[in-house]
Amino acid sequence: MKTDIEIARAATMKPIAEVATRLDIPADALAQYGNDKAKLTPEFIASQKGKTDGKLILVTAVNPTPAGEGKTTTTVGLGDALNKIGKKAAICIREPSLGPCFGMKGGAAGGGFAQVVPMEDINLHFTGDFHAITSAHSLLSAMIDNHIYWGNALEIDQRRVVWKRVVDMNDRALRQIVGSLGGVANGFPAESGFDITVASEIMAILCLANDLEDLQERLGNIIVAYRRDKTAVTCRDIKADGAMTVLLKTAMQPNLVQTLENNPAFIHGGPFANIAHGCNSVVATKTALKLADYVVTEAGFGADLGAEKFFDIKCRKAGLAPEAVVIVATIRALKMNGGVERKELDAENLEAVTKGCANLGRHIENIRKFGVPAVVAINHFTTDTDAEVEIVRAYAESMGSEAITCRHWADGSAGTTDLAERVVDIIDGGVAQFAPLYRDELSLFEKIESVAKNIYRADEVLADKKIRDQLKQWEADGFGHLPVCMAKTQYSFSTDPNLRGAPIGHSLPVREVRLSAGAGFIVVVCGQIMTMPGLPRVPSAEAIGLGDNGEVVGLF
């Protein structure tokens, strides 16, 4: 059996200018990066305003497990299948981070015969967007320290500098550091640390900004530190927002590539799905909707994190209204949610599948709360038995939905046409009545409770007086209208990653709240969330290298 990279390398790619014609994008609207990838020019993007939008489809999933769910693969497969049945469709997904590529995942551009290409470029440096974000973030870090070094006119309390540094690599040694050692010439020693680039607020800002003007406004609003009287110091106060916008100017332009079947795919941005909103950029999605009749996009992790944030943050802020949702499930993931160990997943286990379906059912119920119809995509594995698949199909039907077996990994678009046709039928039915889960006018704590009780099924939210007082202070400061961005484990509806299935009777402990004034949301940290991952005992990087012919090997 061929690996993903072998399948991708054997693909017959078309010139990106030819792929662009599928969406009526002229050659002069492309800033090409070689023959197989390009960015759309700002002038072309601006020229699309006022055109009618296509239909937006969200692909989400059950809670992720080590067995894998294949959400990106399904997104690509569905986009290809929509084109195969004669629809004008495009996909919009996130850019992979280098850290996970060299850590555990090994690549994130789909899989099998449902991939985006050039796979190596997309998984590695691509068009430099993440490097630009890292540089803009680093510039602000340097200018904060420099301001303090040259007299600290803004009276920043060095103990209250909240802006950390970032690097797009998994490096646990950088989580907590002391900088500026070595004497007077190097500044004032202070404790700091690094996050991975995808956790940077600048990443979230780039993915929520509508244009360069909006980008600079949001960058200026970033709170970087506080004074002794606890008043905020912003990026605008440091006078870094202009230069940062310059560094991000090209990164704001969406990237156009193609699937293995030569269909258009926009890959742009990649905010962390648990510490941020986990969706591709607003500008890419909005542009795709002007160019295609159907746009398939994805949100990070399971629906409790990814879909909720897609609806309550991205759609709320960007004015988007999805028409249908696809919930990806695998028999293997349902078995794990039913209590089976990973090493036993290949054996038929009808009892575990039945038990694990509770996790799927919870997600179906939750999606309905946003007024959007959902269909289940069973991402088929060769070890799945007919009896196991039938259990999921019957369960979905009992929940008022339906489950469709998809074989896009093995068969490309031909394996997903049933799903594509059903999604089109659902959209044509016009039953979607999208609305966010909560109103802007609710208090910040009420918004947290709304997500905790309606989506996670928690009995209560546990937050001490310090956290509640901080939320009230932000409301008094004019931030009460912001949505909340929940940061918790992706593996469970609860904050315990080992509590799989559909737990009830649990509490949601809030450990910390953070104001992302530039991105425009309140981060609510629940449980232990890592913003700088470490490498596993055997990182994927050990298997990645150059073959005898100079081609990349080991990248999935």
MOBEL-V74929 format. One record per backbone hydrogen bond with DSSP energy under -1.0 kcal/mol. CO is the residue of the C=O (numbers start at 1). NH is the residue of the N-H. If there is no record, write none. Layout:
CO,NH / CO,NH
This chain:
3,7 / 4,8 / 5,9 / 6,10 / 8,11 / 15,18 / 15,19 / 16,20 / 19,22 / 20,23 / 20,25 / 21,24 / 26,29 / 27,30 / 29,41 / 31,39 / 35,16 / 37,33 / 38,256 / 39,31 / 41,45 / 42,46 / 43,47 / 45,48 / 46,49 / 48,51 / 55,295 / 56,323 / 56,324 / 57,297 / 58,326 / 59,299 / 60,328 / 61,303 / 65,68 / 70,74 / 71,75 / 72,76 / 73,77 / 74,78 / 75,79 / 76,80 / 77,81 / 78,82 / 79,83 / 80,84 / 81,85 / 82,87 / 83,86 / 87,89 / 88,293 / 88,294 / 90,296 / 91,266 / 93,268 / 97,101 / 98,102 / 100,105 / 100,106 / 102,541 / 103,540 / 109,116 / 111,114 / 114,111 / 115,260 / 117,258 / 118,122 / 119,123 / 120,124 / 121,126 / 125,128 / 128,132 / 129,133 / 130,134 / 131,135 / 132,136 / 133,137 / 134,138 / 135,139 / 136,140 / 137,141 / 138,142 / 139,143 / 140,144 / 141,145 / 142,146 / 143,147 / 144,148 / 145,149 / 146,150 / 147,152 / 148,151 / 152,155 / 157,160 / 165,195 / 167,169 / 171,174 / 172,175 / 174,194 / 177,192 / 179,190 / 183,186 / 184,187 / 190,179 / 192,177 / 193,165 / 195,167 / 196,199 / 197,200 / 198,272 / 200,204 / 201,205 / 202,206 / 203,207 / 205,208 / 205,209 / 207,282 / 211,215 / 212,216 / 213,217 / 214,218 / 215,219 / 216,220 / 217,221 / 219,222 / 220,236 / 222,235 / 224,162 / 224,163 / 225,233 / 226,157 / 227,230 / 231,227 / 233,224 / 233,225 / 234,238 / 235,240 / 240,244 / 241,245 / 242,246 / 243,247 / 244,248 / 248,252 / 250,253 / 254,40 / 255,267 / 256,38 / 257,265 / 258,117 / 259,262 / 263,259 / 264,91 / 265,257 / 266,93 / 268,281 / 269,95 / 272,278 / 278,300 / 281,285 / 282,286 / 283,287 / 284,288 / 285,289 / 286,290 / 287,291 / 288,292 / 289,54 / 293,55 / 294,90 / 295,57 / 296,92 / 297,59 / 302,306 / 303,308 / 305,309 / 306,310 / 307,311 / 308,312 / 309,313 / 309,314 / 310,315 / 313,317 / 314,318 / 315,319 / 315,320 / 324,58 / 325,375 / 326,60 / 327,377 / 328,62 / 329,379 / 330,334 / 331,335 / 332,336 / 333,337 / 334,338 / 335,340 / 336,339 / 341,344 / 342,345 / 349,353 / 350,354 / 351,355 / 352,356 / 353,357 / 355,358 / 356,359 / 357,361 / 358,362 / 359,363 / 360,364 / 361,365 / 362,366 / 363,367 / 364,368 / 367,370 / 367,372 / 368,371 / 370,435 / 371,433 / 373,325 / 375,327 / 376,404 / 377,329 / 377,379 / 378,406 / 381,384 / 385,389 / 386,390 / 387,391 / 388,392 / 389,393 / 390,394 / 391,395 / 392,396 / 393,397 / 394,398 / 395,399 / 396,401 / 397,400 / 402,376 / 404,378 / 406,380 / 407,411 / 408,412 / 409,113 / 411,414 / 412,415 / 413,416 / 415,407 / 416,420 / 417,421 / 418,422 / 419,423 / 420,424 / 421,425 / 422,426 / 423,427 / 424,428 / 425,429 / 427,430 / 439,442 / 443,447 / 444,448 / 445,449 / 446,450 / 447,451 / 448,452 / 449,453 / 450,454 / 451,455 / 451,456 / 452,458 / 460,508 / 462,510 / 464,468 / 465,469 / 466,470 / 467,471 / 468,472 / 469,473 / 470,474 / 471,475 / 472,476 / 473,477 / 474,479 / 475,478 / 479,482 / 483,522 / 485,524 / 487,526 / 496,499 / 498,500 / 506,459 / 508,462 / 512,525 / 514,523 / 516,520 / 516,521 / 521,516 / 522,485 / 523,514 / 524,487 / 525,511 / 525,512 / 531,196 / 539,542 / 540,543 / 545,553 / 547,550 / 551,547 / 553,545 / 554,556 / 556,4
